[in-house]
Amino acid sequence: MARPEKEAAVEEIAEILQKAKGVFLTDFEGLNVEMMEELRRKCREASVNYRVVKNTLARIAARKVGWDELVNYLQGPSAIAYSFDDPSAPARVVSEFAKKAEKPKIKVSLFEGVFYGPEKIEEIASLPPKDVLLARIVGGFNAPIQGMVAGLYNLLQKFAMTLDAIKNAKDKE
């Protein structure tokens, strides 16, 4: 690869490391071409990118953006799965695929700008999609409001029933 191409590749990897919400470094050793194509297809369906990287260029990019912790994990065949939208999507897609094929293995991750070692990967992969989390938050805000509305409705209903009872009592007199 010519020097300008290498510099462009380093810049592209550095941009991914800086801007992606979820970056997962994987070891794809043992995946054949068909399996790689299937993994890439599943990644595309989930708005996740999967890219094989040269370790030397990835190390340079990681150092350039201040992710020196990542350098130690850039050994052997390496690829990155990343998403600019849902930070846990790459972990979910790769983990689901790995359950069936037993490959690839996620080495480490950069999740919302925080470095996580291999021990946290399953926890991240089990997170629901961003839309589901947002719906839960909205539901959490909505529940107290619904309770207050129901309470006010019951109070008004009792007040109306009391007024009706007073009216009926006065009509009988």
C-alpha positions as CSV (number, residue, x, y, z in Angstrom):
1,M,0.0,0.0,0.0
2,A,1.4,3.4,-1.0
3,R,2.1,6.0,1.7
4,P,-0.9,8.3,0.9
5,E,-3.2,5.3,1.0
6,K,-1.9,4.3,4.4
7,E,-2.2,7.9,5.7
8,A,-5.8,8.0,4.4
9,A,-6.5,4.6,6.1
10,V,-5.1,5.9,9.4
11,E,-7.2,9.0,9.2
12,E,-10.3,7.0,8.5
13,I,-9.7,4.6,11.5
14,A,-9.0,7.6,13.7
15,E,-12.2,9.2,12.6
16,I,-14.1,6.0,13.4
17,L,-12.5,5.8,16.9
18,Q,-13.5,9.4,17.6
19,K,-17.0,9.6,16.2
20,A,-18.5,6.1,16.5
21,K,-20.7,5.6,19.6
22,G,-19.8,1.9,19.8
23,V,-16.5,0.4,18.5
24,F,-15.8,-3.3,19.1
25,L,-12.4,-4.8,18.2
26,T,-12.8,-8.4,17.0
27,D,-10.6,-11.4,16.2
28,F,-12.0,-12.9,13.0
29,E,-9.5,-15.8,12.8
30,G,-11.2,-18.9,11.4
31,L,-13.9,-17.1,9.5
32,N,-14.1,-18.2,5.8
33,V,-15.3,-15.9,3.0
34,E,-18.9,-17.1,3.3
35,M,-19.1,-16.5,7.0
36,M,-17.5,-13.0,6.6
37,E,-20.1,-12.1,4.0
38,E,-22.9,-13.4,6.2
39,L,-21.5,-11.4,9.2
40,R,-21.2,-8.3,7.1
41,R,-24.8,-8.7,5.8
42,K,-26.1,-9.0,9.4
43,C,-24.1,-5.9,10.3
44,R,-25.6,-3.9,7.4
45,E,-29.1,-4.9,8.5
46,A,-28.4,-3.5,11.9
47,S,-26.7,-0.3,10.7
48,V,-23.4,-1.6,11.8
49,N,-20.1,-1.4,9.8
50,Y,-17.6,-4.3,9.9
51,R,-14.1,-3.5,8.7
52,V,-10.9,-5.5,8.7
53,V,-8.0,-3.3,9.8
54,K,-4.2,-3.6,9.6
55,N,-2.9,-3.7,13.1
56,T,0.0,-1.3,12.4
57,L,-2.3,1.3,10.9
58,A,-4.9,0.8,13.7
59,R,-2.2,1.3,16.4
60,I,-1.1,4.5,14.8
61,A,-4.7,5.7,14.7
62,A,-5.4,4.7,18.3
63,R,-2.4,6.5,19.5
64,K,-3.3,9.6,17.4
65,V,-6.7,9.9,19.1
66,G,-5.5,9.0,22.6
67,W,-6.7,5.4,22.9
68,D,-3.4,3.8,23.9
69,E,-5.3,1.1,25.9
70,L,-6.5,-0.3,22.5
71,V,-2.9,-0.8,21.2
72,N,-2.3,-3.9,23.3
73,Y,-5.3,-5.7,21.8
74,L,-4.2,-5.1,18.2
75,Q,-2.6,-8.5,17.8
76,G,-3.5,-11.2,15.2
77,P,-6.3,-10.8,12.7
78,S,-8.3,-7.7,13.7
79,A,-11.5,-6.1,12.5
80,I,-13.7,-3.4,14.0
81,A,-17.5,-3.5,14.2
82,Y,-18.8,0.0,14.8
83,S,-22.0,2.1,14.8
84,F,-22.6,5.8,14.7
85,D,-26.2,5.4,16.0
86,D,-26.7,2.6,18.5
87,P,-23.6,2.0,20.6
88,S,-24.6,-1.6,21.7
89,A,-25.7,-2.7,18.2
90,P,-22.2,-4.0,17.1
91,A,-21.9,-6.1,20.2
92,R,-25.4,-7.6,19.7
93,V,-24.8,-8.5,16.1
94,V,-21.3,-9.9,16.6
95,S,-22.3,-11.8,19.7
96,E,-25.4,-13.3,18.0
97,F,-23.3,-14.4,15.1
98,A,-20.6,-15.8,17.4
99,K,-23.2,-18.0,19.2
100,K,-23.9,-19.8,15.9
101,A,-20.4,-19.8,14.4
102,E,-18.3,-19.6,17.6
103,K,-16.4,-16.8,15.8
104,P,-15.5,-13.9,15.8
105,K,-14.4,-13.1,19.3
106,I,-14.8,-9.6,20.6
107,K,-11.5,-8.4,22.2
108,V,-12.4,-5.0,23.6
109,S,-14.7,-2.1,23.1
110,L,-15.0,1.6,23.1
111,F,-18.6,2.3,24.3
112,E,-19.8,5.9,24.3
113,G,-16.2,7.1,24.7
114,V,-15.3,4.7,27.5
115,F,-12.8,1.8,27.1
116,Y,-14.1,-1.6,28.3
117,G,-12.1,-4.8,28.4
118,P,-13.3,-8.3,27.4
119,E,-15.1,-8.9,30.7
120,K,-17.8,-6.3,29.9
121,I,-18.7,-7.4,26.4
122,E,-21.6,-9.7,27.3
123,E,-23.1,-7.1,29.5
124,I,-22.9,-4.5,26.6
125,A,-24.3,-7.1,24.2
126,S,-27.3,-7.7,26.4
127,L,-28.3,-4.1,26.4
128,P,-31.6,-3.4,24.5
129,P,-31.5,-1.2,21.3
130,K,-31.4,2.5,21.8
131,D,-35.1,2.9,20.7
132,V,-36.2,0.5,23.4
133,L,-34.2,2.3,26.0
134,L,-35.7,5.6,25.0
135,A,-39.2,4.2,25.1
136,R,-38.5,2.9,28.6
137,I,-37.4,6.4,29.7
138,V,-40.5,8.0,28.2
139,G,-42.6,5.4,29.9
140,G,-40.9,6.2,33.2
141,F,-41.7,9.9,32.8
142,N,-45.3,9.1,31.6
143,A,-46.2,6.8,34.5
144,P,-46.3,9.4,37.3
145,I,-48.3,11.8,35.1
146,Q,-50.8,9.0,34.3
147,G,-51.1,8.3,38.0
148,M,-51.8,12.0,38.8
149,V,-54.4,12.2,36.1
150,A,-56.2,9.1,37.4
151,G,-56.1,10.5,40.9
152,L,-57.5,13.8,39.9
153,Y,-60.2,12.1,37.8
154,N,-61.2,10.0,40.9
155,L,-61.3,13.1,43.1
156,L,-63.5,14.9,40.6
157,Q,-65.8,11.9,40.3
158,K,-66.2,11.7,44.1
159,F,-66.8,15.4,44.3
160,A,-69.5,15.2,41.6
161,M,-71.1,12.2,43.3
162,T,-71.1,14.2,46.6
163,L,-72.7,17.2,45.0
164,D,-75.3,14.9,43.4
165,A,-76.1,13.3,46.8
166,I,-76.5,16.8,48.3
167,K,-78.8,17.8,45.5
168,N,-80.9,14.6,45.9
169,A,-81.1,15.2,49.7
170,K,-82.4,18.8,49.2
171,D,-84.9,17.6,46.6
172,K,-86.4,15.2,49.1
173,E,-86.8,18.0,51.7
